[in-house]
Each structure stands twice: as C-alpha cells, then as structure tokens.
C-alpha cells in the first residue's frame, strides 16, 4: 500500500510539474502520469485507504453538472462546440475531484508548494537556456529543444520571446512573491529566494507578454487581497506586506533594482521601449492583438444583449465574429464569453462557486492557521491566473483549469495536514 501511495503521489506531482512546465504539449506523457495516479487511487480506494472530502466532491460535481446542463442548452441551440467542451466542463472537474484525495495526506500541501517552487526554477532555467542559445552564448551541446512554441525577436530597445510555459508565470510569479513575503515576515528569507524573484522579473520583462507584466505589477495588491480574504484579515495583510520594509529587505530590493538596470542596460534594453510596448496593448485601434480582442468584445456583448440574457447561448456557441474556423467557440475574452454563453445566471454561479471555495479556505484556516503560510501564496497565484485569463482562454485547458479549482481542493485537505514543525523550501 505504501508503494501505491508513493506511486500515486509522485505521478500526481509529475503531472502538476509537466502541466506548468510544458503546457499544451506532450499529452502522451501527461496521460501516463494521470493513468498511474488514477490506477493507484482506484486500488487504494477499494481498500479504503484513502480519504475524500465530501464537501470538495460536492463542489466539483456541482461544477460538472452545471457545465453539463449548459452544454445541453448549447446543443439545443445547435452550438457546434457543445459536445467538444464536455471534457472541460464535465470530465475534468470530476477527475480533479477524484485526484483531490492525494491532497488529504499529511504534508501534501507542503510538498505541493515545493513542487511549484521546483517548477518555477525549471521554467526560468529553460528560458535562459533558450535565450542564451538564440543569442549565441550557450553552445549547441548544452541546449535541448522542447516542443514549446519557441520564438524570439530582438528589436530596438526590447526583446520579445515566447514559450508556452510563460503563461504559467501568471500563477507562479504572484505565488512566489507572496511566499517570499511570508519568508521575510518569518525572518526565514534567503538570498536564493530573492535571486529567484529577481530572475523571474527579468524573464517577465523579456517575454514582452503584457498580461504577465500586468499581473507582476499588481502582484503586491494580489498578496494583500488573498491575505485579507482568506489569510487573517486586513491587519494581517498589512503586517505581511509591511514586513518587506525593513533594513535588510530594502537593501536587497535596492541591490536587485541596480542589478536589473545593469542587466537590461548591458542587453541594450530600454524601459521606455518596454513601457511603449505595454501601452500598445490597450490601444484597440492601432495594436493588432488589442484590436482583435476589441472586436471579440463588441461581438460577444452584442450577441448576448440580442439573445438570452439570463441563460446565454449555451456552451460551445459562437457569434458572427469567428476567431478560429476549427474552434469557432474559442474566444480569448474568458469572462465576456462566459456571460455570452451562460448568461447572468452562469456568471453568478461560477463567481459564487469560486467565492464559496475562498470561504471554505478561510474557515479551514481558522482551525489550522499554521497552514496559511503555504495556502495564501497559492491563492495569490490563483488570483494572478484569474487576472490573466480575462484576455486568454486558460481555463479551457487541462493544464490550467485545475488551478481555478484549488480553493475547493485545498479547503478539504487542510485539516488532514501534519502538525510537524514548519519546513521551508
């Protein structure tokens, strides 16, 4: 039984790592990890060796049932993607509910945090490896190519590169910033923790992804928000954020700023060019990507106003404006499409369902406040991805959908965590 527990746990952690490190690719490997985890859980479940949270199961099945009803609604309205989206809306929430039992093991949440930290390091390492290779600094013998949609452009005053894993920084950067704040608050922060944040900031600037840069800019506010909402109230939030303002931390911040400026100056990167590129993302008439999203917004809102305001058009529906011929129901504006496809009732349900998860976290931490050290950074990461999802369909992907379910998955697991001395990554 111990072997099966370890197999299930390791497989699930490998699935989390691969989902964030190589999202949207290497599906066969991920399926292998998933089958290994499900097989272990199935055998252990028959032997009554596992624990499920009834409230977590109920939350996941409510999500699946609501998704099924909306797909039926879409099917009745002849929506072309009504059946195709069943995996996202129904199957995956049920899978996450089954897998959630592995979080109900002692120290599972601490191990999850360690896995997220390792993934953060891996994404940064491969990003610098790729950039170094493209710049001619890294020799061929040291570079290995992953299927990550690589691309890089060197422009006047800026560098823009792309990897699929960059999207994971929407979750991992706010997570790591909050975790570092907690370490500083507990006077446990090390130079290595600061270095990891610094290199992450470099990557976020170099990638040129406006959503990532926006999330990084507002991350301190997301830290405060998560502490206020689930981690102990506004006074605790001010203490956590305020702990950064001590002599040691401010010295490290100042040194980090100087290093950042030196790195960018030596690379020929200018902040005015970066700021100009960021500003273009909100110019809906001149910027191509912004114009595309602007067209989607107008089309989706008009279709919703002309259609079923309460229940929407149903899952898998589309408007006259098509972003993709293969998947006409795939729009980048997640929340606007949610309103169009599920109506006011759907928006209230999904946001209420997510709020219920946060409330469950808050109540669970009242009995286990020691777990807030690990839980609140994860929730901050969830908020970061939620902000990024406003203009990107991340919740339609297996690799990221589990993140928005984390409040419910973690809430049911908190009481099962060990009471051992806190360990730090």
Residue pairs with C-beta under 8 A, 6 or more apart in sequence:
1 44
1 47
1 49
4 40
4 43
4 44
5 40
5 44
5 49
5 105
7 36
7 37
7 40
8 36
8 37
8 40
8 41
8 44
8 102
9 102
9 105
9 108
9 111
11 33
11 34
11 36
11 37
11 40
12 33
12 37
12 99
12 102
13 111
13 112
13 115
14 33
15 30
15 33
15 34
15 37
16 112
16 115
16 116
16 119
16 402
17 115
17 118
17 119
17 122
18 26
18 29
18 30
18 33
19 30
19 398
19 399
19 400
19 402
20 116
20 119
20 123
20 165
20 168
20 171
20 172
20 399
21 119
21 122
21 123
21 126
21 165
21 168
22 146
22 147
22 148
22 164
22 165
23 164
23 165
23 167
23 168
23 397
23 399
23 400
24 164
24 397
24 399
25 146
25 147
25 148
25 164
26 147
30 398
34 95
37 99
37 102
38 95
38 98
38 99
41 50
41 98
41 99
41 101
41 102
44 50
45 101
50 101
50 104
51 101
51 104
51 416
52 100
52 101
52 104
52 412
53 100
53 104
53 411
53 412
53 413
55 360
55 408
55 411
55 412
56 97
56 100
56 408
56 409
56 411
56 412
56 413
57 97
57 100
59 353
59 356
59 357
59 408
60 93
60 94
60 96
60 97
60 100
60 405
60 408
61 93
61 94
61 97
62 353
63 93
63 353
63 405
64 89
64 90
64 91
64 93
64 94
66 346
66 349
66 353
67 85
67 86
67 88
67 89
67 90
67 93
67 315
68 86
68 89
68 90
70 89
70 312
70 314
70 315
70 341
70 342
70 346
71 82
71 83
71 85
71 86
71 89
71 90
71 314
71 315
71 316
72 82
72 314
73 311
73 312
73 314
73 315
74 81
74 82
74 85
74 313
74 314
74 315
74 316
74 317
74 341
75 82
75 83
75 314
75 316
76 314
77 313
77 314
77 317
79 313
79 314
79 315
79 316
79 317
79 318
79 329
80 316
80 318
80 328
80 329
81 315
81 316
81 317
81 318
81 327
81 328
81 329
81 330
82 314
82 315
82 316
82 317
83 316
84 316
84 327
84 329
85 315
85 316
85 329
85 396
87 398
88 395
88 396
88 397
88 398
88 401
89 315
92 398
92 401
92 402
93 401
93 405
96 401
96 402
96 405
96 409
100 409
100 412
100 413
102 108
103 109
103 112
103 409
103 410
103 412
103 413
103 416
104 412
104 413
104 416
105 416
106 416
106 417
106 418
106 420
107 417
107 418
107 420
108 413
108 416
108 417
109 371
109 374
109 375
109 410
109 413
109 414
109 417
110 374
110 417
110 423
112 374
112 378
113 179
113 374
113 377
113 378
113 425
114 425
116 172
116 175
116 378
116 381
117 176
117 179
117 196
117 425
119 168
119 172
120 172
120 175
120 176
120 196
120 200
121 196
123 163
123 165
123 166
123 168
123 169
123 172
123 203
124 196
124 199
124 200
124 203
126 146
126 148
126 163
126 165
127 161
127 163
127 165
127 166
127 203
127 206
127 207
128 199
128 203
129 138
129 142
129 143
130 143
130 150
130 152
130 161
130 163
131 152
131 159
131 161
131 206
132 138
133 140
133 142
133 143
134 152
134 161
148 163
148 164
148 165
149 162
149 163
149 164
150 161
150 162
150 163
151 161
151 162
152 159
152 160
152 161
152 162
153 159
153 160
153 161
155 273
156 273
157 268
157 269
157 270
157 272
157 273
157 274
158 208
158 269
158 270
158 273
158 274
158 277
159 206
159 208
159 267
159 269
160 206
160 207
160 208
160 277
161 206
161 207
161 208
162 207
162 209
163 207
166 203
166 207
166 209
166 212
167 212
167 388
167 392
167 394
167 400
169 200
169 203
169 204
169 207
169 212
169 215
170 211
170 212
170 215
170 384
170 385
170 387
170 388
170 389
170 394
171 381
171 382
171 384
171 385
171 400
171 403
172 200
172 381
173 200
173 204
173 212
173 215
173 216
173 219
173 384
174 215
174 216
174 219
174 222
174 223
174 377
174 380
174 381
174 383
174 384
175 377
175 378
175 380
175 381
175 384
176 196
176 197
176 200
176 377
177 197
177 219
177 220
177 223
177 380
178 219
178 222
178 223
178 226
178 376
178 377
178 380
178 381
179 193
179 377
179 425
180 189
180 193
180 194
180 197
181 223
181 240
181 241
181 243
181 244
182 240
182 373
182 376
182 377
183 189
183 190
183 193
183 424
184 243
184 244
184 246
184 249
185 239
185 240
185 243
186 373
188 424
189 249
191 252
194 252
194 256
197 256
198 256
198 259
198 260
201 216
201 256
201 260
202 260
202 263
204 212
204 213
204 216
205 213
205 264
205 269
205 274
206 269
208 274
208 277
210 277
210 278
210 281
211 387
211 388
211 391
211 392
212 388
213 278
214 278
214 387
214 388
215 222
215 384
215 387
215 388
218 387
219 380
219 384
220 241
222 380
222 383
222 384
222 387
223 237
223 240
223 241
223 380
224 237
224 238
224 240
224 241
225 237
225 380
225 383
226 376
226 377
226 379
226 380
226 383
227 233
227 236
227 237
227 240
227 241
227 376
228 234
228 236
228 237
229 358
229 362
229 379
230 358
230 361
230 362
230 365
230 372
230 375
230 376
230 379
231 237
231 240
231 362
231 365
231 372
231 375
231 376
231 379
232 365
232 369
232 372
243 249
244 250
244 253
264 270
264 271
280 286
280 287
280 290
281 287
281 289
281 290
282 290
283 290
284 290
284 291
284 293
284 294
285 291
285 294
292 323
292 332
293 332
293 333
293 391
295 321
296 321
296 323
296 331
296 332
296 333
296 336
297 333
297 336
298 321
299 319
299 320
299 321
300 319
300 321
300 331
300 333
300 336
300 337
300 339
300 340
301 336
301 339
301 340
302 319
303 313
303 319
303 320
303 340
304 312
304 313
304 339
304 340
304 343
307 313
307 340
308 343
309 343
309 344
310 343
310 344
310 345
311 342
311 343
311 345
311 346
312 339
312 340
312 341
312 342
312 343
312 345
312 346
313 340
313 341
314 341
314 342
315 329
315 341
315 342
316 329
316 341
317 329
317 340
317 341
318 328
318 329
318 331
319 340
322 328
323 330
323 331
323 332
324 330
329 341
330 393
330 396
331 337
331 393
332 391
332 392
332 393
333 390
333 391
334 389
334 390
334 391
334 392
334 393
334 394
334 395
334 396
335 347
335 389
335 390
337 393
338 346
338 347
338 350
339 346
339 347
342 349
342 350
354 404
354 407
356 408
357 405
357 406
357 407
357 408
357 411
358 379
358 407
360 407
360 408
360 411
360 412
361 375
361 379
361 407
361 410
361 411
361 414
363 411
364 371
364 411
364 414
364 415
365 371
365 372
365 375
365 414
367 414
367 415
368 414
368 415
368 417
370 419
370 422
371 414
371 417
373 422
375 410
375 414
378 406
378 410
379 406
379 407
381 403
382 403
382 404
382 406
382 407
385 394
385 400
385 403
385 404
386 404
388 394
389 395
389 400
389 404
394 400
394 401
395 401
395 404
402 409
